[in-house]
Amino acid sequence: MDGDIALFGTVNLDMRSFWLNFEVTLFVYDPNFRARLRKLQQRYIEESDLIDLQVWQKRPARTRFIENVAQLFSPLL
């Protein structure tokens, strides 16, 4: 988003993403909505946890397997 327009949704603007991944984006030209969305985004950033690369790479094989299987089915979920 910038000072005038807010984009809300999945922002891959190509036909493959639209048809395969069912992506959609809402363009909003409203300063009040944009300001509220920016506040929400900042709150998410402030409340998030940093992921340590070494810890992430050492997660159990079972967890990685489940994540990979879920990713395969994600277009259907």
C-alpha positions in Angstrom: 0.0 0.0 0.0 1.0 3.6 -0.4 -0.4 6.9 0.7 -3.5 6.6 -1.5 -4.3 3.0 -2.4 -4.4 -0.2 -0.4 -4.1 -3.7 -1.9 -5.6 -6.4 0.2 -5.3 -10.1 -0.8 -2.9 -12.2 -2.7 -1.0 -10.0 -5.1 0.4 -12.2 -7.8 -1.0 -10.5 -10.8 -0.5 -13.1 -13.5 -3.0 -15.4 -15.2 -1.4 -18.6 -13.9 -1.8 -17.4 -10.3 -5.4 -16.3 -10.9 -6.5 -19.6 -12.4 -4.3 -22.1 -10.6 -4.1 -20.6 -7.1 -7.5 -18.8 -7.2 -5.8 -15.5 -6.2 -7.7 -12.3 -5.8 -6.8 -8.8 -4.7 -9.0 -6.0 -3.5 -7.9 -2.5 -4.6 -9.3 0.2 -2.2 -9.0 3.9 -2.7 -10.0 5.1 0.8 -7.6 6.9 3.1 -9.4 5.7 6.2 -9.4 2.0 5.1 -5.7 2.4 4.1 -4.8 3.8 7.5 -6.7 1.1 9.4 -5.1 -1.6 7.2 -1.6 -0.1 7.9 -2.2 -0.1 11.6 -3.2 -3.8 11.4 -0.2 -4.6 9.4 2.1 -2.9 11.9 0.5 -4.7 14.8 1.1 -8.1 13.0 4.8 -7.1 12.6 5.1 -6.1 16.2 3.5 -9.3 17.5 5.4 -11.6 15.2 8.4 -13.7 16.2 11.6 -13.9 14.3 12.5 -17.3 13.0 16.0 -18.4 13.6 17.4 -20.2 10.5 19.3 -22.8 12.4 16.3 -23.7 14.5 14.0 -23.8 11.5 16.4 -26.1 9.6 16.5 -28.5 12.6 12.8 -29.0 13.0 11.8 -32.7 13.0 11.6 -34.7 9.8 8.0 -35.6 10.6 7.0 -31.9 10.8 8.7 -31.1 7.5 7.0 -34.1 5.8 3.5 -32.9 7.1 4.3 -29.4 5.9 5.3 -30.7 2.4 2.1 -32.8 2.1 -0.1 -29.9 3.2 1.7 -27.7 0.5 0.8 -30.2 -2.2 -2.9 -30.0 -1.3 -3.0 -26.3 -0.6 -4.7 -25.4 -3.9 -7.5 -27.7 -3.0 -7.9 -26.5 0.7 
